[in-house]
Amino acid sequence: MNDQKNVLLDTTLTPEVAGKVLERLAINLPLTSNEEGLTKLYRGWCRNIPFDNFWKRLKLTEEEFSDHDQIDANQFFEIWLQHGLGGTCWTTANAMCELLKYFKFDVRIITGSMGDMGEVNHVSLLVSLNEGKEYIIDTSILNEQPIKIDGVHIENPVHPIQLIRNSETTKIIFEHCTKREHMPCAINKNRISKEQIVEFYIASIHNSLFNDCVYIRKNEEGIIHSIVGTTYYTKSKNALGKKELNEEERKQVLINIMGLSEEIVEHISKTNLFNIPQESILINLTKY
C-alpha cells in the first residue's frame, strides 16, 4: 500500500511520454496555449482517458497489476498508454496539470467539494489565459469544453453546465453521467501545493465514494458510456440506456468501448472487483 514516503512529489512529464500522449490523442503539434489549444487538449482527454477506479481498487484489495503509482504523472500516462486505464480525481487532475504545464499553459491545481458537502473531496484545475480569462478544466466532470469562470452556462445536450458564483467559490452544476439529474460541485480557486495533493490522494485511498464498487466512465462524440457495479449505462442527447452485464459482456465493453487492454481486463476478471456490496452509496447515487 502507498504511503507518504514512496510517492513522488515533483513529477515532470518527459518529452517522450508527452509525445506519446499527444499521438494517442490524435493532436498534432504545434499545440498553442490559447483557448483553442486548451479545448483541443481537454476534448481529446475526455474522449480517450476514462475516469475509473480500477487501479485504485486493485491496490485496495492488494491485487495490484504492477507497482506503478498513478500520482506520478509519467507513470499515470504509461499505465494509460499501455492498458487504457485512467484514474480518479487526484491522479487524473495531477496528470492533466503536468500535461498542460508541458505545453506552456498557466495552470494551478485547486480544491473542490463534489456534492457541495462543505469539505474538500475533489480537485480541479484552473487555467489562466491572456487578458485575464480563466477556465476550469475538470477531469472528473469531463464535459469536453473548458468552463469559463465568469460564464453562466454551457449549452450542450449531453454535457450541460450551469455556474453559480459568489466571492469565494464557483459552483458547477452538471448532470450525472448515467441520468439527467443534477449534481453540484463547489470549486475553490485557492492553489494547493504538490505536497497537499499527495496528502489528499493518500487519504482518498482509504476514504472515498469511489472505493466500494467498480466505476468507469468514458466519452465518445455525443455519447457517455459508463459502468457502475455491473450495470452498463449509455447517455446521449435523446436516450438513456441501461443494461446488466454478464462477465463476458463486461469484458467486451471494457475492451471495445472503454479501451482497456485485454491483459488488464483478464487480470481484473480474476479478482473480486465486480462483487457488489450489500449497500453501495455510489450505486444508489448513480442509478435510475
N, C-alpha and C positions, 0 to 999 in steps of 0.2 A: 504494500500500500504506500502511496506517496506521503511524504512529509516535507516540512519546510526546507530541510537540508538538501534534498536531491532535486528540487525544482529550479530550473534556470531562470534567473531574474532578468537578464539583459539579452533577450533573444534579438538577433539581427538577421533578417532574411537574406540569404545568399543569392547572388546573381543567378546561379544555376537553378535553384528552386523557383525563384521569381519567374524566370524564363519558361520553365515547365508549366507553371500555373497559368500564365498568360496563354500559352499554346493550348492547354486543355480548355481554357475558357473561350478559345477562338477569338481572342482580342489581338489585333495587330498593333505593333509599335509604329509611330510614337503614341504614347498614351499621355495626353496633356492634362495637367492638374487644374482643369476647369470643370464647369457643370456637366458638359458633355462627356468628358472623360470619367467623371465620378459616376454618372448614370450608367455608362457602358460597363464599368467595373462592377458596380453593385448589381445590375441586372444579370450580368454573367455569373456572379456569385449565387444569386437567388435561384438560378435555373440549373446550377451544376453541383453546388455543395449543399448537402442536406443538413437540416437541423436534426440531430438524433442523439440518443443517449446510449448507443451500443458500447462504445469504447469505455465509457464511464461505468456502465453496469457490469461489463466484463471484469473490470478492476474491483468493483464492489463484491462480486461473487468469487474473486480470486481465480478467475478463469481467463486471465489475460492472454491475448493473442501474441503480444510482444511486450518488450519493456519500454517502448516509445511512450513519451509523455506529451499529451496534446497541449499543455500550457507552453511548450516550446514551439514557436510558430513554424520553424523549419520542420520539426518532427510532425506537427499537425498536417502540414501540406504533403509531407512524404506519405503519411497514412492515407490521406485522401487520394493522392495520385496513384498509389498502388492498389488501394482497396475500396475507394469511393466513399469512405466514412467521413462524416462531418463531426459535429460535437454539440455541446450545449453552450449557453451564452458566454461564459467566461473564456472558454477556449476559442470559440469562433470569433468573438469580438477582438480578442488579443491577436489572432492570426490576421484578421482583416485589417487591424490597425497597422501591423507590420507591413502588409502589402501596400496599403495606402501611403505609408511613410516612404516606402521604397520608391514609389512613383511621385514623390515630392509634394504630396498633399499635406496641408497643415491640419493635423488630426489629434484629438485627445480622447482618452477614454473617460467616460462619465457613468455615474451610477443611476439606477432606476429602481422603481418598485412595481413589479408586474402585479396587476390586480389592484394597484393603488392601495397597498396594505399599510403604508406608513413605515415600512422597513426596507432596507436595501436587500433585494433578492435578484437583481438584474443588472446588466451592464450594457451600455450602448456606446456609440461613437459620435462625436461632434466634429464636423469638418468645416473649416473656415476657408472661404474663397475670397476673391478680390471684392473690393467695395463693401466689406463687412458682411457679406452674405454667409449665413451659417445653415448647415444641413445636418439632420440626424440620419445616420446610417445604422440600421439595426439588423443584426444577423440572426435574430430570433423571429421578429415580425415578418421579415422577408417580403416586403410589399413592392419590391422591384424599382421603386422610384425614390430618390433621396427626398427626405421630408424637410422642406424649407421651414426654418424655425419661426419665421414671422408670418407664415401662411395660415390659412384657415382650414383647408381640406384638400384632399386629393381624390378626384372623382375617378374611380376605377371599378368596374363591375365585380372584379374578383378580389381586389386589394384596396377597398376604400379606407381612407384615413380622415379623421377629424382631429383638430387640435384645440385644446383649451389651455390658455396661458395665464399665469399670474406672475408676480415679481420673482418667485423663487423656482418655480417648476413649469415645465411644459407637459401637459397630459396628452398622450397619444391615445385616441380611441380607434381601435381596429377590430376586425372580425376574426373570430376563431377560424382556424383553417378547416374545420370539419363542419361548420354550420354558419348561419348568418347572424348569430348573436354577438354582441359587442363585448370587448374586453378593454379595460383602461390600463395604461402603463404610464406612471408618473416618472418623468425624466428630470434629474437634477444636473445642471450644467457644470458643477464643480469637478475639476480634474482630480483623478485619483492616481496614485503612484503605481509603479510596477510591483513594488512590494505588497501594496494593498490588493492588487489584482490576484496575486498568488495567495494571499490570505483568504480572500473571498472564494477563490477556486477550491482551496483545500477544504474550507467549511462546507462548500456545496457537495463535496464528495460524500459527506455523511448526512447532510440535511438539505434536501431539495425536493421540490414537487416531482422532478423527473427521475426519482430513484425507485419508484415502486412498480413500474411496468414499462414495456417497450414503447418508445415513441420515436417516430421518424417522419419527417415532412420534407418534401421537395417540390419545387415549381417546374412546370413547363409553360409555354406560352398559353395563357388563358385557362390553365387548369392547376389546381393544387392537389397533390397526391399525399396521403398520409396514412400511417398505420399507428393505431393506439391499442396496445394489448394485442389482440388477434383480429381486430376489425380494420378493414381497409376502407378509407374514405376518399371520395373524389369531390371536388368542388369547382364548378365553372360558373359562367355568367347566368346560365339558365337552369342548372341542375345540381342537385346534391346526390351523391351515390354512397352506398354503404353496403358492405359485404363481409361476412365472417369467412376467414380464410383457413383452409386446412394447411398442413405443413408444406406440401408440395406447391400449393398456390402461393404461400408466403415466400418461398424461395424464388419463384418466378417473378413476383412483384419486386422483391428486393434486388434481384439481378437486372431484370429488363426495364424496370421503371425507375427505381431508386439509384441504380448504377453501382451497386455493390459488387465486389469481385466474388466469383464462385468460391474461392478459397475462404474468405471471411464468412460467407453465408454458411458454408459447410461447418466451419468452426462453431458458429452461433447455434446451428441446429443440434449440436451435441451438448448444449448447455440447457439450463432451465430458465433462460431469459424470457421465454414466451409463456411461462406459468403465470396465471392470473391471480393476484392476491385476493383474499376474501373481500377486502374493501380497498378500493383504489380511488384516491382523490383525483388523479389525472384522468381516469376513465370517466368518472362522474362529471368532471368539468367539461369534457370534450364531446360526450355522446349526445345524440339527438334522437 
